Amino acid sequence: RFGHSLIEASMDLGANGIQTFRYVVLPHLATALLAGGMLAFALSFDEVIVTTFTAGQQMTLPPSFGQSR
């Protein structure tokens, strides 16, 4: 949990909203953002493997679209 007293303390010390977010809130969220990014990458990487197995040697839409330009 994140205490609102830290936000109030930063405002009392003269920080504006952007500075409070950058120096107080964001460091507390950094590990959660990193974990979410890694989880999203792991879940999306599974789709690459499935697409490779199902498409085989055939050209899929993105490469064929790139060659037509």
DSSP file (Angstrom, degrees, kcal/mol; ACC not computed):
  #  RESIDUE AA STRUCTURE BP1 BP2  ACC     N-H-->O    O-->H-N    N-H-->O    O-->H-N    TCO  KAPPA ALPHA  PHI   PSI    X-CA   Y-CA   Z-CA
    1    1 A R              0   0    0      0, 0.0     2,-0.5     0, 0.0     0, 0.0   0.000 360.0 360.0 360.0 152.6    0.0    0.0    0.0
    2    2 A F        -     0   0    0      3,-0.0     2,-0.3     2,-0.0    23,-0.0  -0.935 360.0-132.5-113.5 122.9    1.0    3.5   -0.7
    3    3 A G    >>  -     0   0    0     -2,-0.5     3,-1.0     1,-0.1     4,-0.6  -0.555   1.0-149.0 -78.6 132.7    0.6    6.1    2.0
    4    4 A H  H 3> S+     0   0    0     -2,-0.3     4,-2.3     1,-0.2     5,-0.2   0.652  92.2  77.1 -72.3 -13.5   -1.0    9.4    1.1
    5    5 A S  H 3> S+     0   0    0      1,-0.2     4,-2.4     2,-0.2    -1,-0.2   0.821  88.7  57.2 -66.1 -28.8    1.1   11.1    3.8
    6    6 A L  H <> S+     0   0    0     -3,-1.0     4,-2.1     2,-0.2    -1,-0.2   0.899 107.7  46.8 -66.9 -39.5    4.1   10.9    1.4
    7    7 A I  H  X S+     0   0    0     -4,-0.6     4,-2.1     2,-0.2    -2,-0.2   0.925 113.3  48.5 -66.7 -44.0    2.2   12.8   -1.2
    8    8 A E  H  X S+     0   0    0     -4,-2.3     4,-2.4     1,-0.2    -2,-0.2   0.895 110.5  52.0 -62.7 -39.4    1.1   15.4    1.3
    9    9 A A  H  X S+     0   0    0     -4,-2.4     4,-1.6     2,-0.2    -1,-0.2   0.896 109.0  49.4 -65.3 -39.9    4.6   15.7    2.6
   10   10 A S  H  <>S+     0   0    0     -4,-2.1     5,-2.4     2,-0.2    -1,-0.2   0.890 111.9  48.5 -67.6 -37.0    6.0   16.3   -0.8
   11   11 A M  H ><5S+     0   0    0     -4,-2.1     3,-1.4     1,-0.2    -2,-0.2   0.893 109.4  53.0 -67.2 -38.8    3.4   19.0   -1.5
   12   12 A D  H 3<5S+     0   0    0     -4,-2.4    -1,-0.2     1,-0.3    -2,-0.2   0.821 105.1  55.7 -64.6 -29.8    4.2   20.6    1.9
   13   13 A L  T 3<5S-     0   0    0     -4,-1.6    -1,-0.3    -5,-0.2    -2,-0.2   0.430 128.2 -96.6 -84.7   1.9    7.8   20.7    0.9
   14   14 A G  T < 5S+     0   0    0     -3,-1.4     2,-0.2     1,-0.3    -3,-0.2   0.539  73.4 144.1 102.7   7.9    7.0   22.7   -2.2
   15   15 A A      < -     0   0    0     -5,-2.4    -1,-0.3     1,-0.1     2,-0.1  -0.578  40.5-137.9 -80.6 142.0    6.8   20.0   -5.0
   16   16 A N     >  -     0   0    0     -2,-0.2     4,-2.3     1,-0.1     5,-0.2  -0.242  36.4 -87.9 -85.0-175.6    4.2   20.5   -7.7
   17   17 A G  H  > S+     0   0    0      1,-0.2     4,-2.2     2,-0.2     5,-0.1   0.876 126.1  48.6 -64.2 -39.5    2.1   17.6   -9.0
   18   18 A I  H  > S+     0   0    0      2,-0.2     4,-2.7     1,-0.2    -1,-0.2   0.915 112.8  47.5 -68.8 -42.7    4.5   16.5  -11.7
   19   19 A Q  H  > S+     0   0    0      2,-0.2     4,-2.8     1,-0.2     5,-0.4   0.892 110.9  52.5 -64.9 -38.9    7.5   16.5   -9.3
   20   20 A T  H  X>S+     0   0    0     -4,-2.3     4,-2.0     1,-0.2     5,-1.7   0.923 112.1  45.4 -62.1 -44.0    5.5   14.6   -6.7
   21   21 A F  I  <>S+     0   0    0     -4,-2.2     5,-3.1     3,-0.2    -2,-0.2   0.928 116.6  45.6 -64.2 -43.8    4.6   12.0   -9.3
   22   22 A R  I  <5S+     0   0    0     -4,-2.7    -2,-0.2     1,-0.2    -1,-0.2   0.902 125.0  27.7 -68.9 -42.3    8.2   11.8  -10.6
   23   23 A Y  I  <5S+     0   0    0     -4,-2.8    -1,-0.2    -5,-0.2    -3,-0.2   0.648 134.2  23.0 -99.3 -16.1   10.0   11.6   -7.3
   24   24 A V  I  X5S+     0   0    0     -4,-2.0     4,-0.7    -5,-0.4    -3,-0.2   0.780 126.1  33.0-115.3 -53.0    7.5   10.0   -5.0
   25   25 A V  I >><S+     0   0    0     -5,-1.7     4,-1.3     2,-0.2     3,-0.6   0.944 113.5  54.3 -78.1 -48.5    4.9    7.9   -6.8
   26   26 A L  H 3><S+     0   0    0     -5,-3.1     4,-1.2     1,-0.3     3,-0.4   0.873 104.0  54.1 -59.5 -42.4    6.9    6.6   -9.8
   27   27 A P  H 34 S+     0   0    0      0, 0.0     4,-0.4     0, 0.0    -1,-0.3   0.857 109.4  49.9 -60.8 -31.1    9.7    5.0   -7.7
   28   28 A H  H << S+     0   0    0     -4,-0.7     4,-0.3    -3,-0.6    -2,-0.2   0.784 114.5  44.4 -74.9 -25.7    7.0    3.1   -5.8
   29   29 A L  H  X S+     0   0    0     -4,-1.3     4,-2.7    -3,-0.4     5,-0.2   0.565  88.2  91.7 -91.5  -9.7    5.4    1.9   -9.0
   30   30 A A  H  X S+     0   0    0     -4,-1.2     4,-2.3     1,-0.2     5,-0.2   0.882  86.9  46.2 -58.3 -44.4    8.6    1.0  -10.8
   31   31 A T  H  > S+     0   0    0     -4,-0.4     4,-2.4     1,-0.2    -1,-0.2   0.890 113.7  49.2 -67.8 -37.4    8.7   -2.7   -9.7
   32   32 A A  H  > S+     0   0    0     -4,-0.3     4,-2.3     2,-0.2    -2,-0.2   0.899 111.9  48.7 -67.9 -39.5    5.0   -3.2  -10.5
   33   33 A L  H  X S+     0   0    0     -4,-2.7     4,-2.2     2,-0.2    -2,-0.2   0.894 112.0  49.2 -66.2 -39.7    5.4   -1.6  -14.0
   34   34 A L  H  X S+     0   0    0     -4,-2.3     4,-2.3    -5,-0.2    -2,-0.2   0.922 111.9  48.1 -64.5 -44.4    8.5   -3.8  -14.7
   35   35 A A  H  X S+     0   0    0     -4,-2.4     4,-2.2     1,-0.2    -2,-0.2   0.900 111.9  50.0 -64.5 -40.2    6.6   -6.9  -13.6
   36   36 A G  H  X S+     0   0    0     -4,-2.3     4,-2.4     2,-0.2    -1,-0.2   0.893 110.7  49.7 -64.7 -39.9    3.6   -6.0  -15.7
   37   37 A G  H  X S+     0   0    0     -4,-2.2     4,-2.2     2,-0.2    -2,-0.2   0.897 111.3  48.4 -65.4 -40.8    5.8   -5.4  -18.7
   38   38 A M  H  X S+     0   0    0     -4,-2.3     4,-2.4     2,-0.2    -2,-0.2   0.890 112.0  49.3 -67.2 -38.4    7.6   -8.7  -18.3
   39   39 A L  H  X S+     0   0    0     -4,-2.2     4,-2.3     2,-0.2    -2,-0.2   0.910 111.1  49.4 -66.4 -42.0    4.3  -10.5  -18.0
   40   40 A A  H  X S+     0   0    0     -4,-2.4     4,-2.2     2,-0.2    -2,-0.2   0.902 111.9  49.2 -63.9 -40.4    2.9   -8.9  -21.1
   41   41 A F  H  X S+     0   0    0     -4,-2.2     4,-2.3     2,-0.2    -2,-0.2   0.920 110.8  49.9 -63.9 -43.4    6.1   -9.8  -23.0
   42   42 A A  H  X S+     0   0    0     -4,-2.4     4,-1.0     1,-0.2    -2,-0.2   0.905 112.9  46.4 -63.7 -41.0    5.9  -13.4  -21.9
   43   43 A L  H  X S+     0   0    0     -4,-2.3     4,-0.7     1,-0.2    -1,-0.2   0.882 114.8  46.4 -69.7 -37.3    2.2  -13.7  -22.9
   44   44 A S  H  X S+     0   0    0     -4,-2.2     4,-1.1     1,-0.2     3,-0.5   0.817 103.9  62.2 -75.4 -28.9    2.8  -12.1  -26.3
   45   45 A F  H  X S+     0   0    0     -4,-2.3     4,-1.5     1,-0.2     3,-0.2   0.835  96.3  60.9 -64.6 -31.2    5.9  -14.2  -27.0
   46   46 A D  H  X S+     0   0    0     -4,-1.0     4,-2.0     1,-0.2    -1,-0.2   0.862  99.7  55.6 -61.6 -36.0    3.6  -17.3  -26.8
   47   47 A E  H  X S+     0   0    0     -4,-0.7     4,-2.4    -3,-0.5    -1,-0.2   0.839 102.6  55.7 -67.6 -32.6    1.6  -15.9  -29.7
   48   48 A V  H  X S+     0   0    0     -4,-1.1     4,-2.2    -3,-0.2    -1,-0.2   0.917 108.4  47.7 -64.9 -43.0    4.8  -15.6  -31.9
   49   49 A I  H  X S+     0   0    0     -4,-1.5     4,-2.1     2,-0.2    -2,-0.2   0.927 112.4  48.4 -64.3 -45.2    5.6  -19.3  -31.4
   50   50 A V  H  X S+     0   0    0     -4,-2.0     4,-2.2     1,-0.2     5,-0.2   0.907 111.8  50.0 -63.3 -41.8    2.0  -20.3  -32.2
   51   51 A T  H  X S+     0   0    0     -4,-2.4     4,-2.6     1,-0.2     5,-0.3   0.893 109.0  52.1 -64.3 -39.6    2.0  -18.2  -35.3
   52   52 A T  H  X S+     0   0    0     -4,-2.2     4,-1.5     1,-0.2    -1,-0.2   0.902 111.9  46.1 -63.4 -40.9    5.3  -19.6  -36.5
   53   53 A F  H  < S+     0   0    0     -4,-2.1    -2,-0.2     1,-0.2    -1,-0.2   0.887 117.9  41.4 -70.1 -38.2    4.0  -23.2  -36.1
   54   54 A T  H  < S+     0   0    0     -4,-2.2    -2,-0.2    -5,-0.2    -1,-0.2   0.835 115.5  47.8 -81.9 -31.8    0.6  -22.5  -37.8
   55   55 A A  H >< S+     0   0    0     -4,-2.6     3,-1.5    -5,-0.2    -2,-0.2   0.846  81.1 176.7 -79.0 -33.1    1.9  -20.4  -40.7
   56   56 A G  T 3<  -     0   0    0     -4,-1.5    -1,-0.2    -5,-0.3    -2,-0.1  -0.437  65.7 -23.8  67.0-135.7    4.8  -22.6  -41.7
   57   57 A Q  T 3  S+     0   0    0     -2,-0.1    -1,-0.2     2,-0.1    -2,-0.1   0.462 107.7 112.3 -90.5  -2.2    6.7  -21.4  -44.7
   58   58 A Q  S <  S-     0   0    0     -3,-1.5     2,-0.5     1,-0.1    -3,-0.0  -0.363  75.8-109.5 -71.3 151.1    3.9  -19.4  -46.1
   59   59 A M        -     0   0    0     -2,-0.1    -1,-0.1     4,-0.0     2,-0.1  -0.695  34.8-146.8 -81.7 127.7    4.2  -15.6  -46.2
   60   60 A T     >  -     0   0    0     -2,-0.5     4,-1.7     1,-0.0     5,-0.2  -0.291  29.4 -91.2 -88.1 178.0    1.8  -14.0  -43.7
   61   61 A L  H  > S+     0   0    0      1,-0.2     4,-2.6     2,-0.2     5,-0.2   0.899 116.0  54.9 -62.7 -48.2    0.1  -10.6  -44.1
   62   62 A P  H  > S+     0   0    0      0, 0.0     4,-2.1     0, 0.0    -1,-0.2   0.919 111.8  43.0 -58.8 -45.3    2.6   -8.2  -42.6
   63   63 A P  H  > S+     0   0    0      0, 0.0     4,-1.9     0, 0.0    -2,-0.2   0.908 115.4  49.5 -65.7 -37.6    5.6   -9.3  -44.8
   64   64 A S  H  X S+     0   0    0     -4,-1.7     4,-1.3     1,-0.2    -3,-0.2   0.867 110.9  50.1 -68.7 -33.8    3.4   -9.4  -47.9
   65   65 A F  H  X S+     0   0    0     -4,-2.6     4,-0.6    -5,-0.2    -1,-0.2   0.887 109.8  51.5 -67.5 -38.5    2.1   -5.9  -47.1
   66   66 A G  H  < S+     0   0    0     -4,-2.1     3,-0.4    -5,-0.2    -2,-0.2   0.847 109.4  49.6 -67.2 -34.1    5.6   -4.6  -46.6
   67   67 A Q  H  < S+     0   0    0     -4,-1.9    -1,-0.2     1,-0.2    -2,-0.2   0.780 104.5  58.9 -75.5 -26.2    6.8   -6.0  -49.9
   68   68 A S  H  <        0   0    0     -4,-1.3    -1,-0.2     1,-0.2    -2,-0.2   0.664 360.0 360.0 -77.5 -14.3    3.8   -4.4  -51.8
   69   69 A R     <        0   0    0     -4,-0.6    -1,-0.2    -3,-0.4    -2,-0.1   0.482 360.0 360.0 -81.2 360.0    4.8   -0.9  -50.7
